[in-house]
């Protein structure tokens, strides 16, 4: 997903600049995607500070 977004972002930004009338508006809208991603990570991924790796990994989900 990250590589696809990296490939698509410049073209999408250019098209948004033309349709929105300015690069500032286009970049503001594109930045909302990053901010949304950060908020989702903060809300739904567990905090792992001061935890052992064995406590973070489910039993049997580790490497073979």
Backbone bond lengths (Angstrom), bond angles and torsions (degrees), N, CA, C in turn:
res aa  C-N    CA-C-N  psi(-1)  N-CA   C-N-CA  omega(-1)  CA-C   N-CA-C  phi
1 X - - - 1.448 - - 1.528 110.45 -
2 X 1.314 117.43 -39.06 1.456 120.96 -177.93 1.513 113.02 -65.43
3 X 1.336 116.59 -40.76 1.465 119.69 -179.79 1.522 110.64 -69.53
4 X 1.308 116.23 -38.07 1.462 119.57 178.94 1.522 109.75 -63.05
5 X 1.325 116.37 -43.61 1.466 120.30 179.04 1.533 110.52 -63.69
6 X 1.328 116.86 -36.75 1.457 120.69 178.74 1.523 111.24 -64.81
7 X 1.309 116.72 -35.02 1.459 120.67 179.69 1.531 110.94 -75.93
8 X 1.318 116.66 -40.70 1.468 121.31 -174.39 1.536 113.07 -80.16
9 X 1.320 118.10 -31.10 1.468 122.15 -171.82 1.529 115.03 -54.85
10 X 1.320 120.44 -47.05 1.471 117.90 -179.00 1.527 113.30 -61.40
11 X 1.321 116.98 -42.43 1.461 120.29 178.85 1.517 111.88 -66.62
12 X 1.341 115.37 -41.52 1.464 119.26 178.76 1.526 110.27 -64.37
13 X 1.322 117.04 -39.72 1.461 120.28 177.73 1.514 112.27 -63.28
14 X 1.325 116.25 -40.22 1.462 120.06 177.83 1.518 112.45 -65.07
15 X 1.327 115.91 -43.74 1.470 118.94 178.84 1.526 111.21 -66.08
16 X 1.329 116.52 -38.48 1.467 119.80 178.81 1.518 110.81 -67.87
17 X 1.329 117.06 -35.24 1.461 120.32 178.25 1.520 110.47 -61.53
18 X 1.317 115.69 -42.92 1.470 119.61 -179.63 1.529 111.19 -66.96
19 X 1.323 116.73 -40.32 1.465 118.71 -175.51 1.527 113.04 -81.48
20 X 1.342 117.52 -28.62 1.468 120.27 -178.35 1.523 112.94 -92.51
21 X 1.311 117.34 -14.49 1.446 120.19 176.06 1.512 115.81 91.81
22 X 1.303 118.36 6.86 1.457 119.27 177.83 1.510 111.69 -177.38
23 X 1.326 115.00 152.25 1.460 119.19 -178.23 1.530 111.57 -72.71
24 X 1.316 117.18 -29.22 1.464 120.00 179.20 1.516 112.59 -62.72
25 X 1.323 116.18 -42.66 1.462 120.17 178.17 1.523 110.98 -65.41
26 X 1.321 116.31 -42.33 1.461 120.28 -179.30 1.524 111.13 -64.57
27 X 1.314 116.83 -44.54 1.466 119.91 179.66 1.522 111.93 -66.97
28 X 1.306 117.30 -34.18 1.465 120.24 177.23 1.523 110.87 -63.07
29 X 1.314 116.21 -43.20 1.468 119.79 179.28 1.521 110.65 -67.74
30 X 1.329 117.44 -40.07 1.460 119.92 179.19 1.530 111.28 -67.55
31 X 1.317 118.03 -33.70 1.463 121.32 178.28 1.523 111.46 -67.41
32 X 1.322 117.21 -27.75 1.464 120.03 177.93 1.524 111.47 -61.03
33 X 1.322 117.32 -31.67 1.465 120.45 176.96 1.515 111.70 -64.02
34 X 1.325 117.26 -42.59 1.464 121.01 178.27 1.521 111.59 -66.70
35 X 1.311 115.95 -42.78 1.468 120.08 179.71 1.525 109.78 -64.22
36 X 1.314 117.26 -40.58 1.462 121.15 177.60 1.526 110.39 -61.93
37 X 1.322 117.35 -42.05 1.459 120.97 177.64 1.515 112.60 -61.31
38 X 1.322 117.26 -43.11 1.468 121.10 178.29 1.529 110.66 -62.32
39 X 1.307 116.75 -43.60 1.473 120.46 179.83 1.520 110.39 -63.11
40 X 1.330 118.22 -42.96 1.460 120.95 178.93 1.524 111.84 -62.69
41 X 1.325 117.12 -41.20 1.466 120.75 177.88 1.522 110.12 -63.34
42 X 1.319 117.02 -44.20 1.464 120.04 -179.24 1.528 111.69 -64.16
43 X 1.314 117.51 -34.70 1.460 120.80 -177.19 1.528 113.65 -79.85
44 X 1.338 117.21 -37.69 1.455 119.05 -167.81 1.523 116.14 -111.16
45 X 1.314 119.14 -12.41 1.457 119.77 177.39 1.525 109.50 -98.14
46 X 1.323 117.06 140.38 1.464 119.74 -176.44 1.527 112.29 -72.95
47 X 1.302 115.98 151.13 1.462 122.25 175.46 1.524 107.93 -78.16
48 X 1.321 117.89 133.50 1.468 121.04 -176.83 1.527 112.78 -119.08
49 X 1.308 118.42 12.52 1.456 120.79 179.45 1.522 110.03 -63.72
50 X 1.326 116.15 135.92 1.465 123.95 177.84 1.526 113.19 60.75
51 X 1.324 117.34 28.52 1.459 121.35 175.92 1.520 109.01 -116.11
52 X 1.303 115.89 145.68 1.455 121.00 175.70 1.525 108.79 -75.72
53 X 1.333 116.38 152.62 1.461 120.09 -178.42 1.519 111.04 -62.68
54 X 1.324 117.34 -33.05 1.461 120.22 179.18 1.521 111.60 -64.69
55 X 1.323 117.31 -30.00 1.460 120.55 178.02 1.527 111.51 -74.61
56 X 1.317 117.34 -25.50 1.458 121.47 -177.09 1.516 113.10 -85.66
57 X 1.327 116.31 -26.16 1.459 121.51 -175.71 1.517 109.11 -97.60
58 X 1.328 116.16 131.46 1.473 120.35 177.65 1.519 109.76 -65.46
59 X 1.312 117.29 151.36 1.457 121.96 179.15 1.529 109.74 -59.41
60 X 1.312 116.40 128.54 1.456 121.13 178.25 1.519 113.64 85.14
61 X 1.325 118.82 -3.90 1.465 120.36 -178.51 1.521 112.35 -94.85
62 X 1.338 116.83 -0.98 1.457 120.82 -178.84 1.520 112.16 -77.08
63 X 1.327 116.58 -177.06 1.464 120.35 178.84 1.524 110.46 -66.59
64 X 1.327 117.14 155.36 1.474 120.50 -178.26 1.495 112.60 -67.54
